Amino acid sequence: MRRTRVLEALHSAQATDAILVKGWVRTRRDAKGLSFLEINDGSCLKNLQVVVDAATPAAAALDTITTGAAVTIEGALVASPGKSQQWEVHAGALRLLGGADPDTYPLQKKRHTDEFLRTIAHLRPRTNKYGALFRIRSETAFAVHQFFRQRGFHHLHAPIITGSDCEGAGEMFRVTTLPFLPPAERPDVADDFFGKEANLTVSGQLEAELFACALGNVYTFGPTFRAENSNTPRHAAEFWMIEPEMAFADLEDDMDLGEDLVKSLVTHVLAECAADLELFARFVDPDLMANLRAVAEESYARMSYSEAIAILQRSGKSFQFPVAYGVDLQTEHERYLTEEYCKKPVMVHDYPREIKSFYMRLNGDGQTVAAMDLLVPRIGELIGGSQREERLEVLERRLDEFGLRPEAYWWYLDIRRFGAVPHAGFGLGFERFLMMVTGVTNIRDVIPFPRTPKHLEF
């Protein structure tokens, strides 16, 4: 008999005399002559109730069935007299697949703190909250690919091991086969696997630019790494980025695409993950659904960096980080702009050249670059992007300003030597998007196995 998923059973069009379900026991309740098992197999948030009559052969296995155990059940799918479900299974046969010791199984209680669940990341997907969250993550990843496919973008697998630093910040994890020896005893880097210094990538952007200048529109969607010793709720050492690049595009095109992407993803999640989202609206953020509808439906505000600084200075707010032209916006500034001033997402563009990366196109004023950030309520920066500098001589000067060696970027400069075109792109932090869409406040809770300083379990 083919196994029926719990999701399929709960949405069955009719009763059936023969059904096979498998899953984990969430709860067990015993009454006179009957036992009630709540079964979940991860296919949806709701459990399927299984009724085991003490007079049937199925009852013989009950002594081995505890919370957390994996079971297989054959029986009949019948209408349930209970108000909370349409269907239930009357078990004809019950078999234990894998037991769970009730004295040591850590998910006995219905509610656990997020801090505790991070210590058992291998088991936390079995809880309602994390099962729902990672189903949303899966569905959102599908929606990312769907969005770009519908718009003619080509998917690019950018390298994870790289010899360049996209951000120029130097906060990269080194990849080496050389032995760990005192500095004076270490072999020359020429003896390493690649014959040069290699690192885990902080971004697939540079490679995406190369392919955009051949295939037109491309995007990467993969893991990125940053060796930043930060323990804030918004930072992790390993995270996923969505990075589109468009040839023959400018900053306006970039901002339009960023707004369209976020609206499309939120609309998709609202439609396809309604039951899972409802859990977060009930227990995490009561304003979640209204906020998501606003993100999906309202036009986003747009303002220059200069305008944003002026607004912040006129606000009368006492910020922890003082506001002045030439400083980067902090989360508290971004949240004021989105939550109090505009009350919706905001695109801030045209930043001072000194606080942005070398690859961003220098504006005509010589003082600002064609950069943009999408700020959203509660999260702050969700997208960072720019029109890229396509002028060879300007880009060479910018590399020099950042102390980067042109010979290390010869391939990047070649795109400016041979058929240069205006092009633009951005990076969207996938985990930050998931924080926005669920109301979860810590990045460690929206990635399956978080990597943060001093934490490398699993």
KEKE-944415 format. One record per residue (C-alpha): residue in one letter; z negated, x, y. Coordinates in steps of 0.25 Angstrom, whole numbers, plus 5000, padded with zeros to 4 digits. Example, Ala and Ser with C-alpha at 12.3 -4.5 7.8 and 13.67 -1.06 7.14 Angstrom:
2
A496950494982
S497150554996
This chain:
458
M500050005000
R500350055014
R499250085023
T499049995035
R498550055048
V497349985054
L498249955067
E499249885058
A498249805051
L497549755063
H498949715069
S499449655056
A500249525057
Q499649465045
A498549475034
T498949545021
D498249555007
A498549705006
I498249805016
L497849955015
V497150025027
K496450155028
G495550215039
W494250255043
V492950175043
R492450155057
T491350055054
R490749985042
R489949865042
D489249795030
A488949655029
K488449565017
G489549585007
L490549645016
S490849775023
F491649795036
L492449925038
E493149955051
I494350045048
N495150125058
D496350215054
G496650265068
S497850175070
C497150095081
L495850075088
K495349945080
N494749955067
L495149865055
Q494049795048
V493949805033
V493049705025
V492549755012
D491949645003
A490749694994
A491349614983
T492749684983
P493049814976
A493249874990
A491749874992
A491549984982
A491950084992
L491050045003
D489950144999
T490850255003
I491350195016
T490650245029
T491050255044
G492150365045
A492650345031
A494150335028
V494550215019
T495650145013
I495649995011
E496549895004
G496349755007
A496849625014
L497149615029
V496549485033
A496249405046
S494849445051
P493849345055
G493249445066
K493649435080
S493949575083
Q495049595073
Q496249515067
W496249575053
E495349645043
V495449705029
H494749645017
A494649765008
G495049754994
A494949904991
L494250014999
R494250164997
L493650285004
L494650385008
G493650485015
G492150465017
A491350495030
D489950535028
P489050435037
D488050545039
T489050645046
Y490150565051
P490050575066
L490750445070
Q489650345065
K489350295079
K490350205087
R490150285100
H490150435102
T490250525114
D491550595117
E490750725117
F490350705103
L491750655098
R492350785104
T491550865094
I492150785083
A493650775088
H494150765074
L493350635072
R493450575086
P494750505084
R494050405074
T493350345085
N493850235093
K493950305106
Y494650425101
G495550355091
A496050275103
L496250395112
F497050475102
R497950355099
I498150345114
R498450495114
S499550475103
E500150355109
T500250425123
A500950545117
F501950455111
A502150395125
V502350525131
H503550555122
Q504150415124
F504050425139
F504850555140
R505850515129
Q506150395136
R506450475148
G507350575142
F506450695141
H506450795130
H505250835123
L504950985123
H503951065114
A503451165124
P502851295118
I501351305116
I501251455116
T501851505129
G501951645137
S501851575151
D500851505159
C501351375165
E500251355174
G499951505178
A498451485177
G498251575165
E497351475157
M498051495144
F497651515130
R498251645124
V499051645111
T498951775103
T498951835090
L498251965095
P496851995090
F495651965098
L495252105103
P494552165115
P495552175126
A495752325125
E496052315110
R497052195111
P498452225107
D499552215118
V500152065120
A501452125115
D500852125101
D500551985102
F501351875094
F502251845106
G502151985112
K501651915125
E500551835130
A500551695124
N499751565128
L499651425125
T500451345135
V499751265146
S501051185149
G502451165143
Q502951145157
L503751275158
E504451255145
A504751115149
E505451155162
L506351245154
F506751135145
A506851035156
C507951125163
A508751105150
L508450965144
G508150895158
N506850825155
V505850875145
Y504350855142
T503250935134
F502050865127
G501150965121
P499851045121
T499451135132
F498351235133
R497451285145
A496351395144
E495551335155
N494051345153
S493851195158
N492851095152
T493250975161
P493550845155
R495050865159
H495350995153
A495651045139
A496251175134
E497251105126
F497950985131
W499350915130
M500350905142
I501550815144
E502550895152
P503850845156
E504950925164
M506150865171
A507350945176
F508050895189
A506750835193
D505850845205
L504350815209
E504650665211
D505250655197
D504050725192
M503050635198
D503950515193
L503950555179
G502450585179
E502150445184
D503050385174
L502450455162
V501050425165
K501350275168
S502250275155
L501150335146
V500050245152
T500950115150
H501150165135
V499750185132
L499350055138
A500349985130
E500150055117
C498650095116
A498049965122
A496949955111
D496550105112
L496550105127
E495649985128
L494550065121
F494550165133
A494650045143
R493349985136
F492550115134
V493050225143
D493650175156
P493650025159
D494650045170
L495650115161
M496650005159
A496749975173
N496950115177
L497950135166
R498750015171
A498750075185
V499250215180
A500350145172
E500850045183
E500550095197
S501350195205
Y500650325207
A500350375220
R501050505225
M500550605236
S500650745240
Y499550845237
S499350855253
E499150705253
A498150705242
I497350815249
A497350735261
I496950615254
L495750685247
Q495350745260
R495250615267
S494550545255
G493150575260
K492750615246
S491850725243
F492650805232
Q492050905223
F493250995226
P493651005241
V495050955244
A495951045252
Y497451065253
G497751175242
V496751145232
D497151075219
L496650935217
Q495450915208
T495150795199
E494250735209
H495350735220
E496350675210
R495450565206
Y495150525220
L496650515223
T496950435211
E495650355209
E495250325224
Y496450355233
C497650305226
K496950235214
K498150275205
P498850395200
V499350495210
M500450605211
V500050715220
H501250815223
D501650935231
Y500451025229
P500151165236
R500951275229
E499651355227
I498951255217
K500151225208
S500951305198
F502051405200
Y503151315194
M503051205204
R504151185214
L503851235228
N504051135238
G504851155251
D503551175259
G503251295251
Q501851255250
T501851145239
V502451125226
A503151005220
A501950975211
M501350845207
D500050795200
L499850655194
L498350615196
V497850495189
P496450425191
R495250485183
I496050595177
G496650665189
E497850755187
L498750695175
I500050765178
G500450895185
G501850925188
S502850975198
Q504351005201
R504551145195
E505051255204
E506551275200
R506851385211
L506851515204
E506351605216
V505251505220
L504751505206
E504751655205
R503851655218
R502951555212
L502751635199
D502451755208
E501451675216
F500751645202
G500751785197
L501651745186
R502651845180
P504151795182
E504551865169
A503551775161
Y504351655166
W505751705165
W506151585157
Y505551485167
L506251555178
D507551555171
I507551395172
R507651425187
R508751525186
F509651445177
G509951305182
A508651275189
V508451125192
P507251055199
H506351005188
A504950945187
G503850915177
F502350885175
G501250895165
L500350775160
G499050805153
F499150715141
E497550715139
R497350685154
F498350565152
L497550515140
M496250535148
M496850445159
V497350335149
T496050325141
G494950355152
V494450465144
T493850575153
N493850695144
I495050765140
R494350815127
D494450665123
V495950645124
I496350765115
P496150765100
F495450905099
P495150955113
R495151105117
T494251145128
P493451265131
K492451305119
H493051185111
L494051215099
E493651125088
F494651085077
